[in-house]
Amino acid sequence: MMTEDPGTDDTGRTDTPPAGAPAIRTIAMPADTNPAGDIFGGWLMSQMDLAAGNLAALTARGRAATIAVEGMKFLRPVKVGDEVSLHATLLGTGRSSMQIRVGAWRRSRDSHETEKVTEATFTFVALDEDGRARPIAP
Ligand SMILES: CC(C)(COP(=O)(O)OP(=O)(O)OC[C@H]1O[C@@H](n2cnc3c(N)ncnc32)[C@H](O)[C@@H]1OP(=O)(O)O)[C@@H](O)C(=O)NCCC(=O)NCCS
């Protein structure tokens, strides 16, 4: 789980999500919209952060925090009622840091068709009990 390719950049964009289970799957609700009725980009970013954080905690075997987000792209809108699946994959680790690629796909609740809606690379840092960077155990 969570080790498959979550989708690629402009050259490799795919509307077919990875075959494995997503890190997170959720439904976009009316409470997640702006006054115009569209889903907030911030809601989607928080879901991506949760998905990456799930994998980061597992990789770090404990507490971890987001330190950077790169290459955030909103490719298509998400609609109320859409099922949103977030796939995360570990690109690599440093001493305390982890680079995690996250992609999100939407599916209308009445259709099997999927569309890629966002992608970004998150960097998480493993933290000790005092909130300082700590080495990731091999
Ligand atoms: C995470 C935190 C403790 C790291 O502290 P720090 O003094 O920057 O720690 P370091 O300099 O030792 O860097 C830690 C790692 O982050 C990496 N890093 C630092 N800044 C980075 C950046 N802008 N982008 C990517 N990686 C970065 C370093 O390269 C290092 O990686 P490595 O250990 O694998 O070599 C500190 O930045 C922090 O508390 N940030 C807030 C985190 C947070 O609250 N996130 C949620 C936001 S609401």
The ligand as a Tripos MOL2 file, in Angstrom:
@<TRIPOS>MOLECULE
LIG
   48    50     1     0     0
SMALL
NO_CHARGES

@<TRIPOS>ATOM
      1 C1         10.7700   20.7660   10.9630 C.3       1 LIG1
      2 C2         11.7370   21.6530   11.7620 C.3       1 LIG1
      3 C3         11.8230   21.1750   13.2080 C.3       1 LIG1
      4 C4         13.1050   21.5120   11.0860 C.3       1 LIG1
      5 O1         13.9660   22.3820   11.7460 O.3       1 LIG1
      6 P1         15.3190   22.8440   11.0010 P.3       1 LIG1
      7 O2         16.1020   23.6380   11.9860 O.co2     1 LIG1
      8 O3         15.0030   23.4210    9.6750 O.co2     1 LIG1
      9 O4         16.0380   21.4490   10.8110 O.3       1 LIG1
     10 P2         17.2410   21.1270    9.8610 P.3       1 LIG1
     11 O5         17.9520   22.3430    9.3800 O.co2     1 LIG1
     12 O6         18.0260   20.0860   10.6130 O.co2     1 LIG1
     13 O7         16.5630   20.4590    8.5720 O.3       1 LIG1
     14 C5         15.8660   19.2590    8.7150 C.3       1 LIG1
     15 C6         15.7310   18.6330    7.3470 C.3       1 LIG1
     16 O8         14.8210   19.4190    6.5820 O.3       1 LIG1
     17 C7         15.4150   19.7440    5.3170 C.3       1 LIG1
     18 N1         14.8970   21.0470    4.8950 N.ar      1 LIG1
     19 C8         15.0340   22.2080    5.5560 C.ar      1 LIG1
     20 N2         14.4060   23.1810    4.8800 N.ar      1 LIG1
     21 C9         13.8760   22.6200    3.7860 C.ar      1 LIG1
     22 C10        13.1230   23.1040    2.7010 C.ar      1 LIG1
     23 N3         12.7790   24.3800    2.5910 N.pl3     1 LIG1
     24 N4         12.7440   22.2350    1.7420 N.ar      1 LIG1
     25 C11        13.0670   20.9270    1.8140 C.ar      1 LIG1
     26 N5         13.7890   20.4000    2.8330 N.ar      1 LIG1
     27 C12        14.1860   21.2430    3.7990 C.ar      1 LIG1
     28 C13        16.9030   19.7520    5.5820 C.3       1 LIG1
     29 O9         17.6180   19.5620    4.3810 O.3       1 LIG1
     30 C14        17.0190   18.5820    6.5330 C.3       1 LIG1
     31 O10        17.0020   17.3660    5.7940 O.3       1 LIG1
     32 P3         17.9640   16.1020    6.1600 P.3       1 LIG1
     33 O11        17.9920   15.9570    7.6620 O.co2     1 LIG1
     34 O12        17.3110   14.9150    5.5290 O.co2     1 LIG1
     35 O13        19.3020   16.4080    5.6050 O.co2     1 LIG1
     36 C15        11.3010   23.1490   11.7500 C.3       1 LIG1
     37 O14        11.5440   23.7230   10.4770 O.3       1 LIG1
     38 C16         9.8450   23.3080   12.0830 C.2       1 LIG1
     39 O15         9.4230   23.1030   13.2170 O.2       1 LIG1
     40 N6          9.0210   23.6950   11.0800 N.am      1 LIG1
     41 C17         7.5770   23.7760   11.2640 C.3       1 LIG1
     42 C18         6.9370   22.4320   10.8690 C.3       1 LIG1
     43 C19         5.4440   22.5310   10.9690 C.2       1 LIG1
     44 O16         4.9120   22.9910   11.9650 O.2       1 LIG1
     45 N7          4.7470   22.0780    9.9430 N.am      1 LIG1
     46 C20         3.3250   22.1700    9.8710 C.3       1 LIG1
     47 C21         2.9400   23.5000    9.3210 C.3       1 LIG1
     48 S1          1.4230   24.0690   10.0170 S.3       1 LIG1
@<TRIPOS>BOND
     1     1     2 1
     2     2     3 1
     3     2     4 1
     4     2    36 1
     5     4     5 1
     6     5     6 1
     7     6     7 2
     8     6     8 1
     9     6     9 1
    10     9    10 1
    11    10    11 2
    12    10    12 1
    13    10    13 1
    14    13    14 1
    15    14    15 1
    16    15    16 1
    17    15    30 1
    18    16    17 1
    19    17    18 1
    20    17    28 1
    21    18    19 ar
    22    18    27 ar
    23    19    20 ar
    24    20    21 ar
    25    21    22 ar
    26    21    27 ar
    27    22    23 1
    28    22    24 ar
    29    24    25 ar
    30    25    26 ar
    31    26    27 ar
    32    28    29 1
    33    28    30 1
    34    30    31 1
    35    31    32 1
    36    32    33 2
    37    32    34 1
    38    32    35 1
    39    36    37 1
    40    36    38 1
    41    38    39 2
    42    38    40 1
    43    40    41 1
    44    41    42 1
    45    42    43 1
    46    43    44 2
    47    43    45 1
    48    45    46 1
    49    46    47 1
    50    47    48 1
@<TRIPOS>SUBSTRUCTURE
     1 LIG1         1 GROUP 0 **** ****
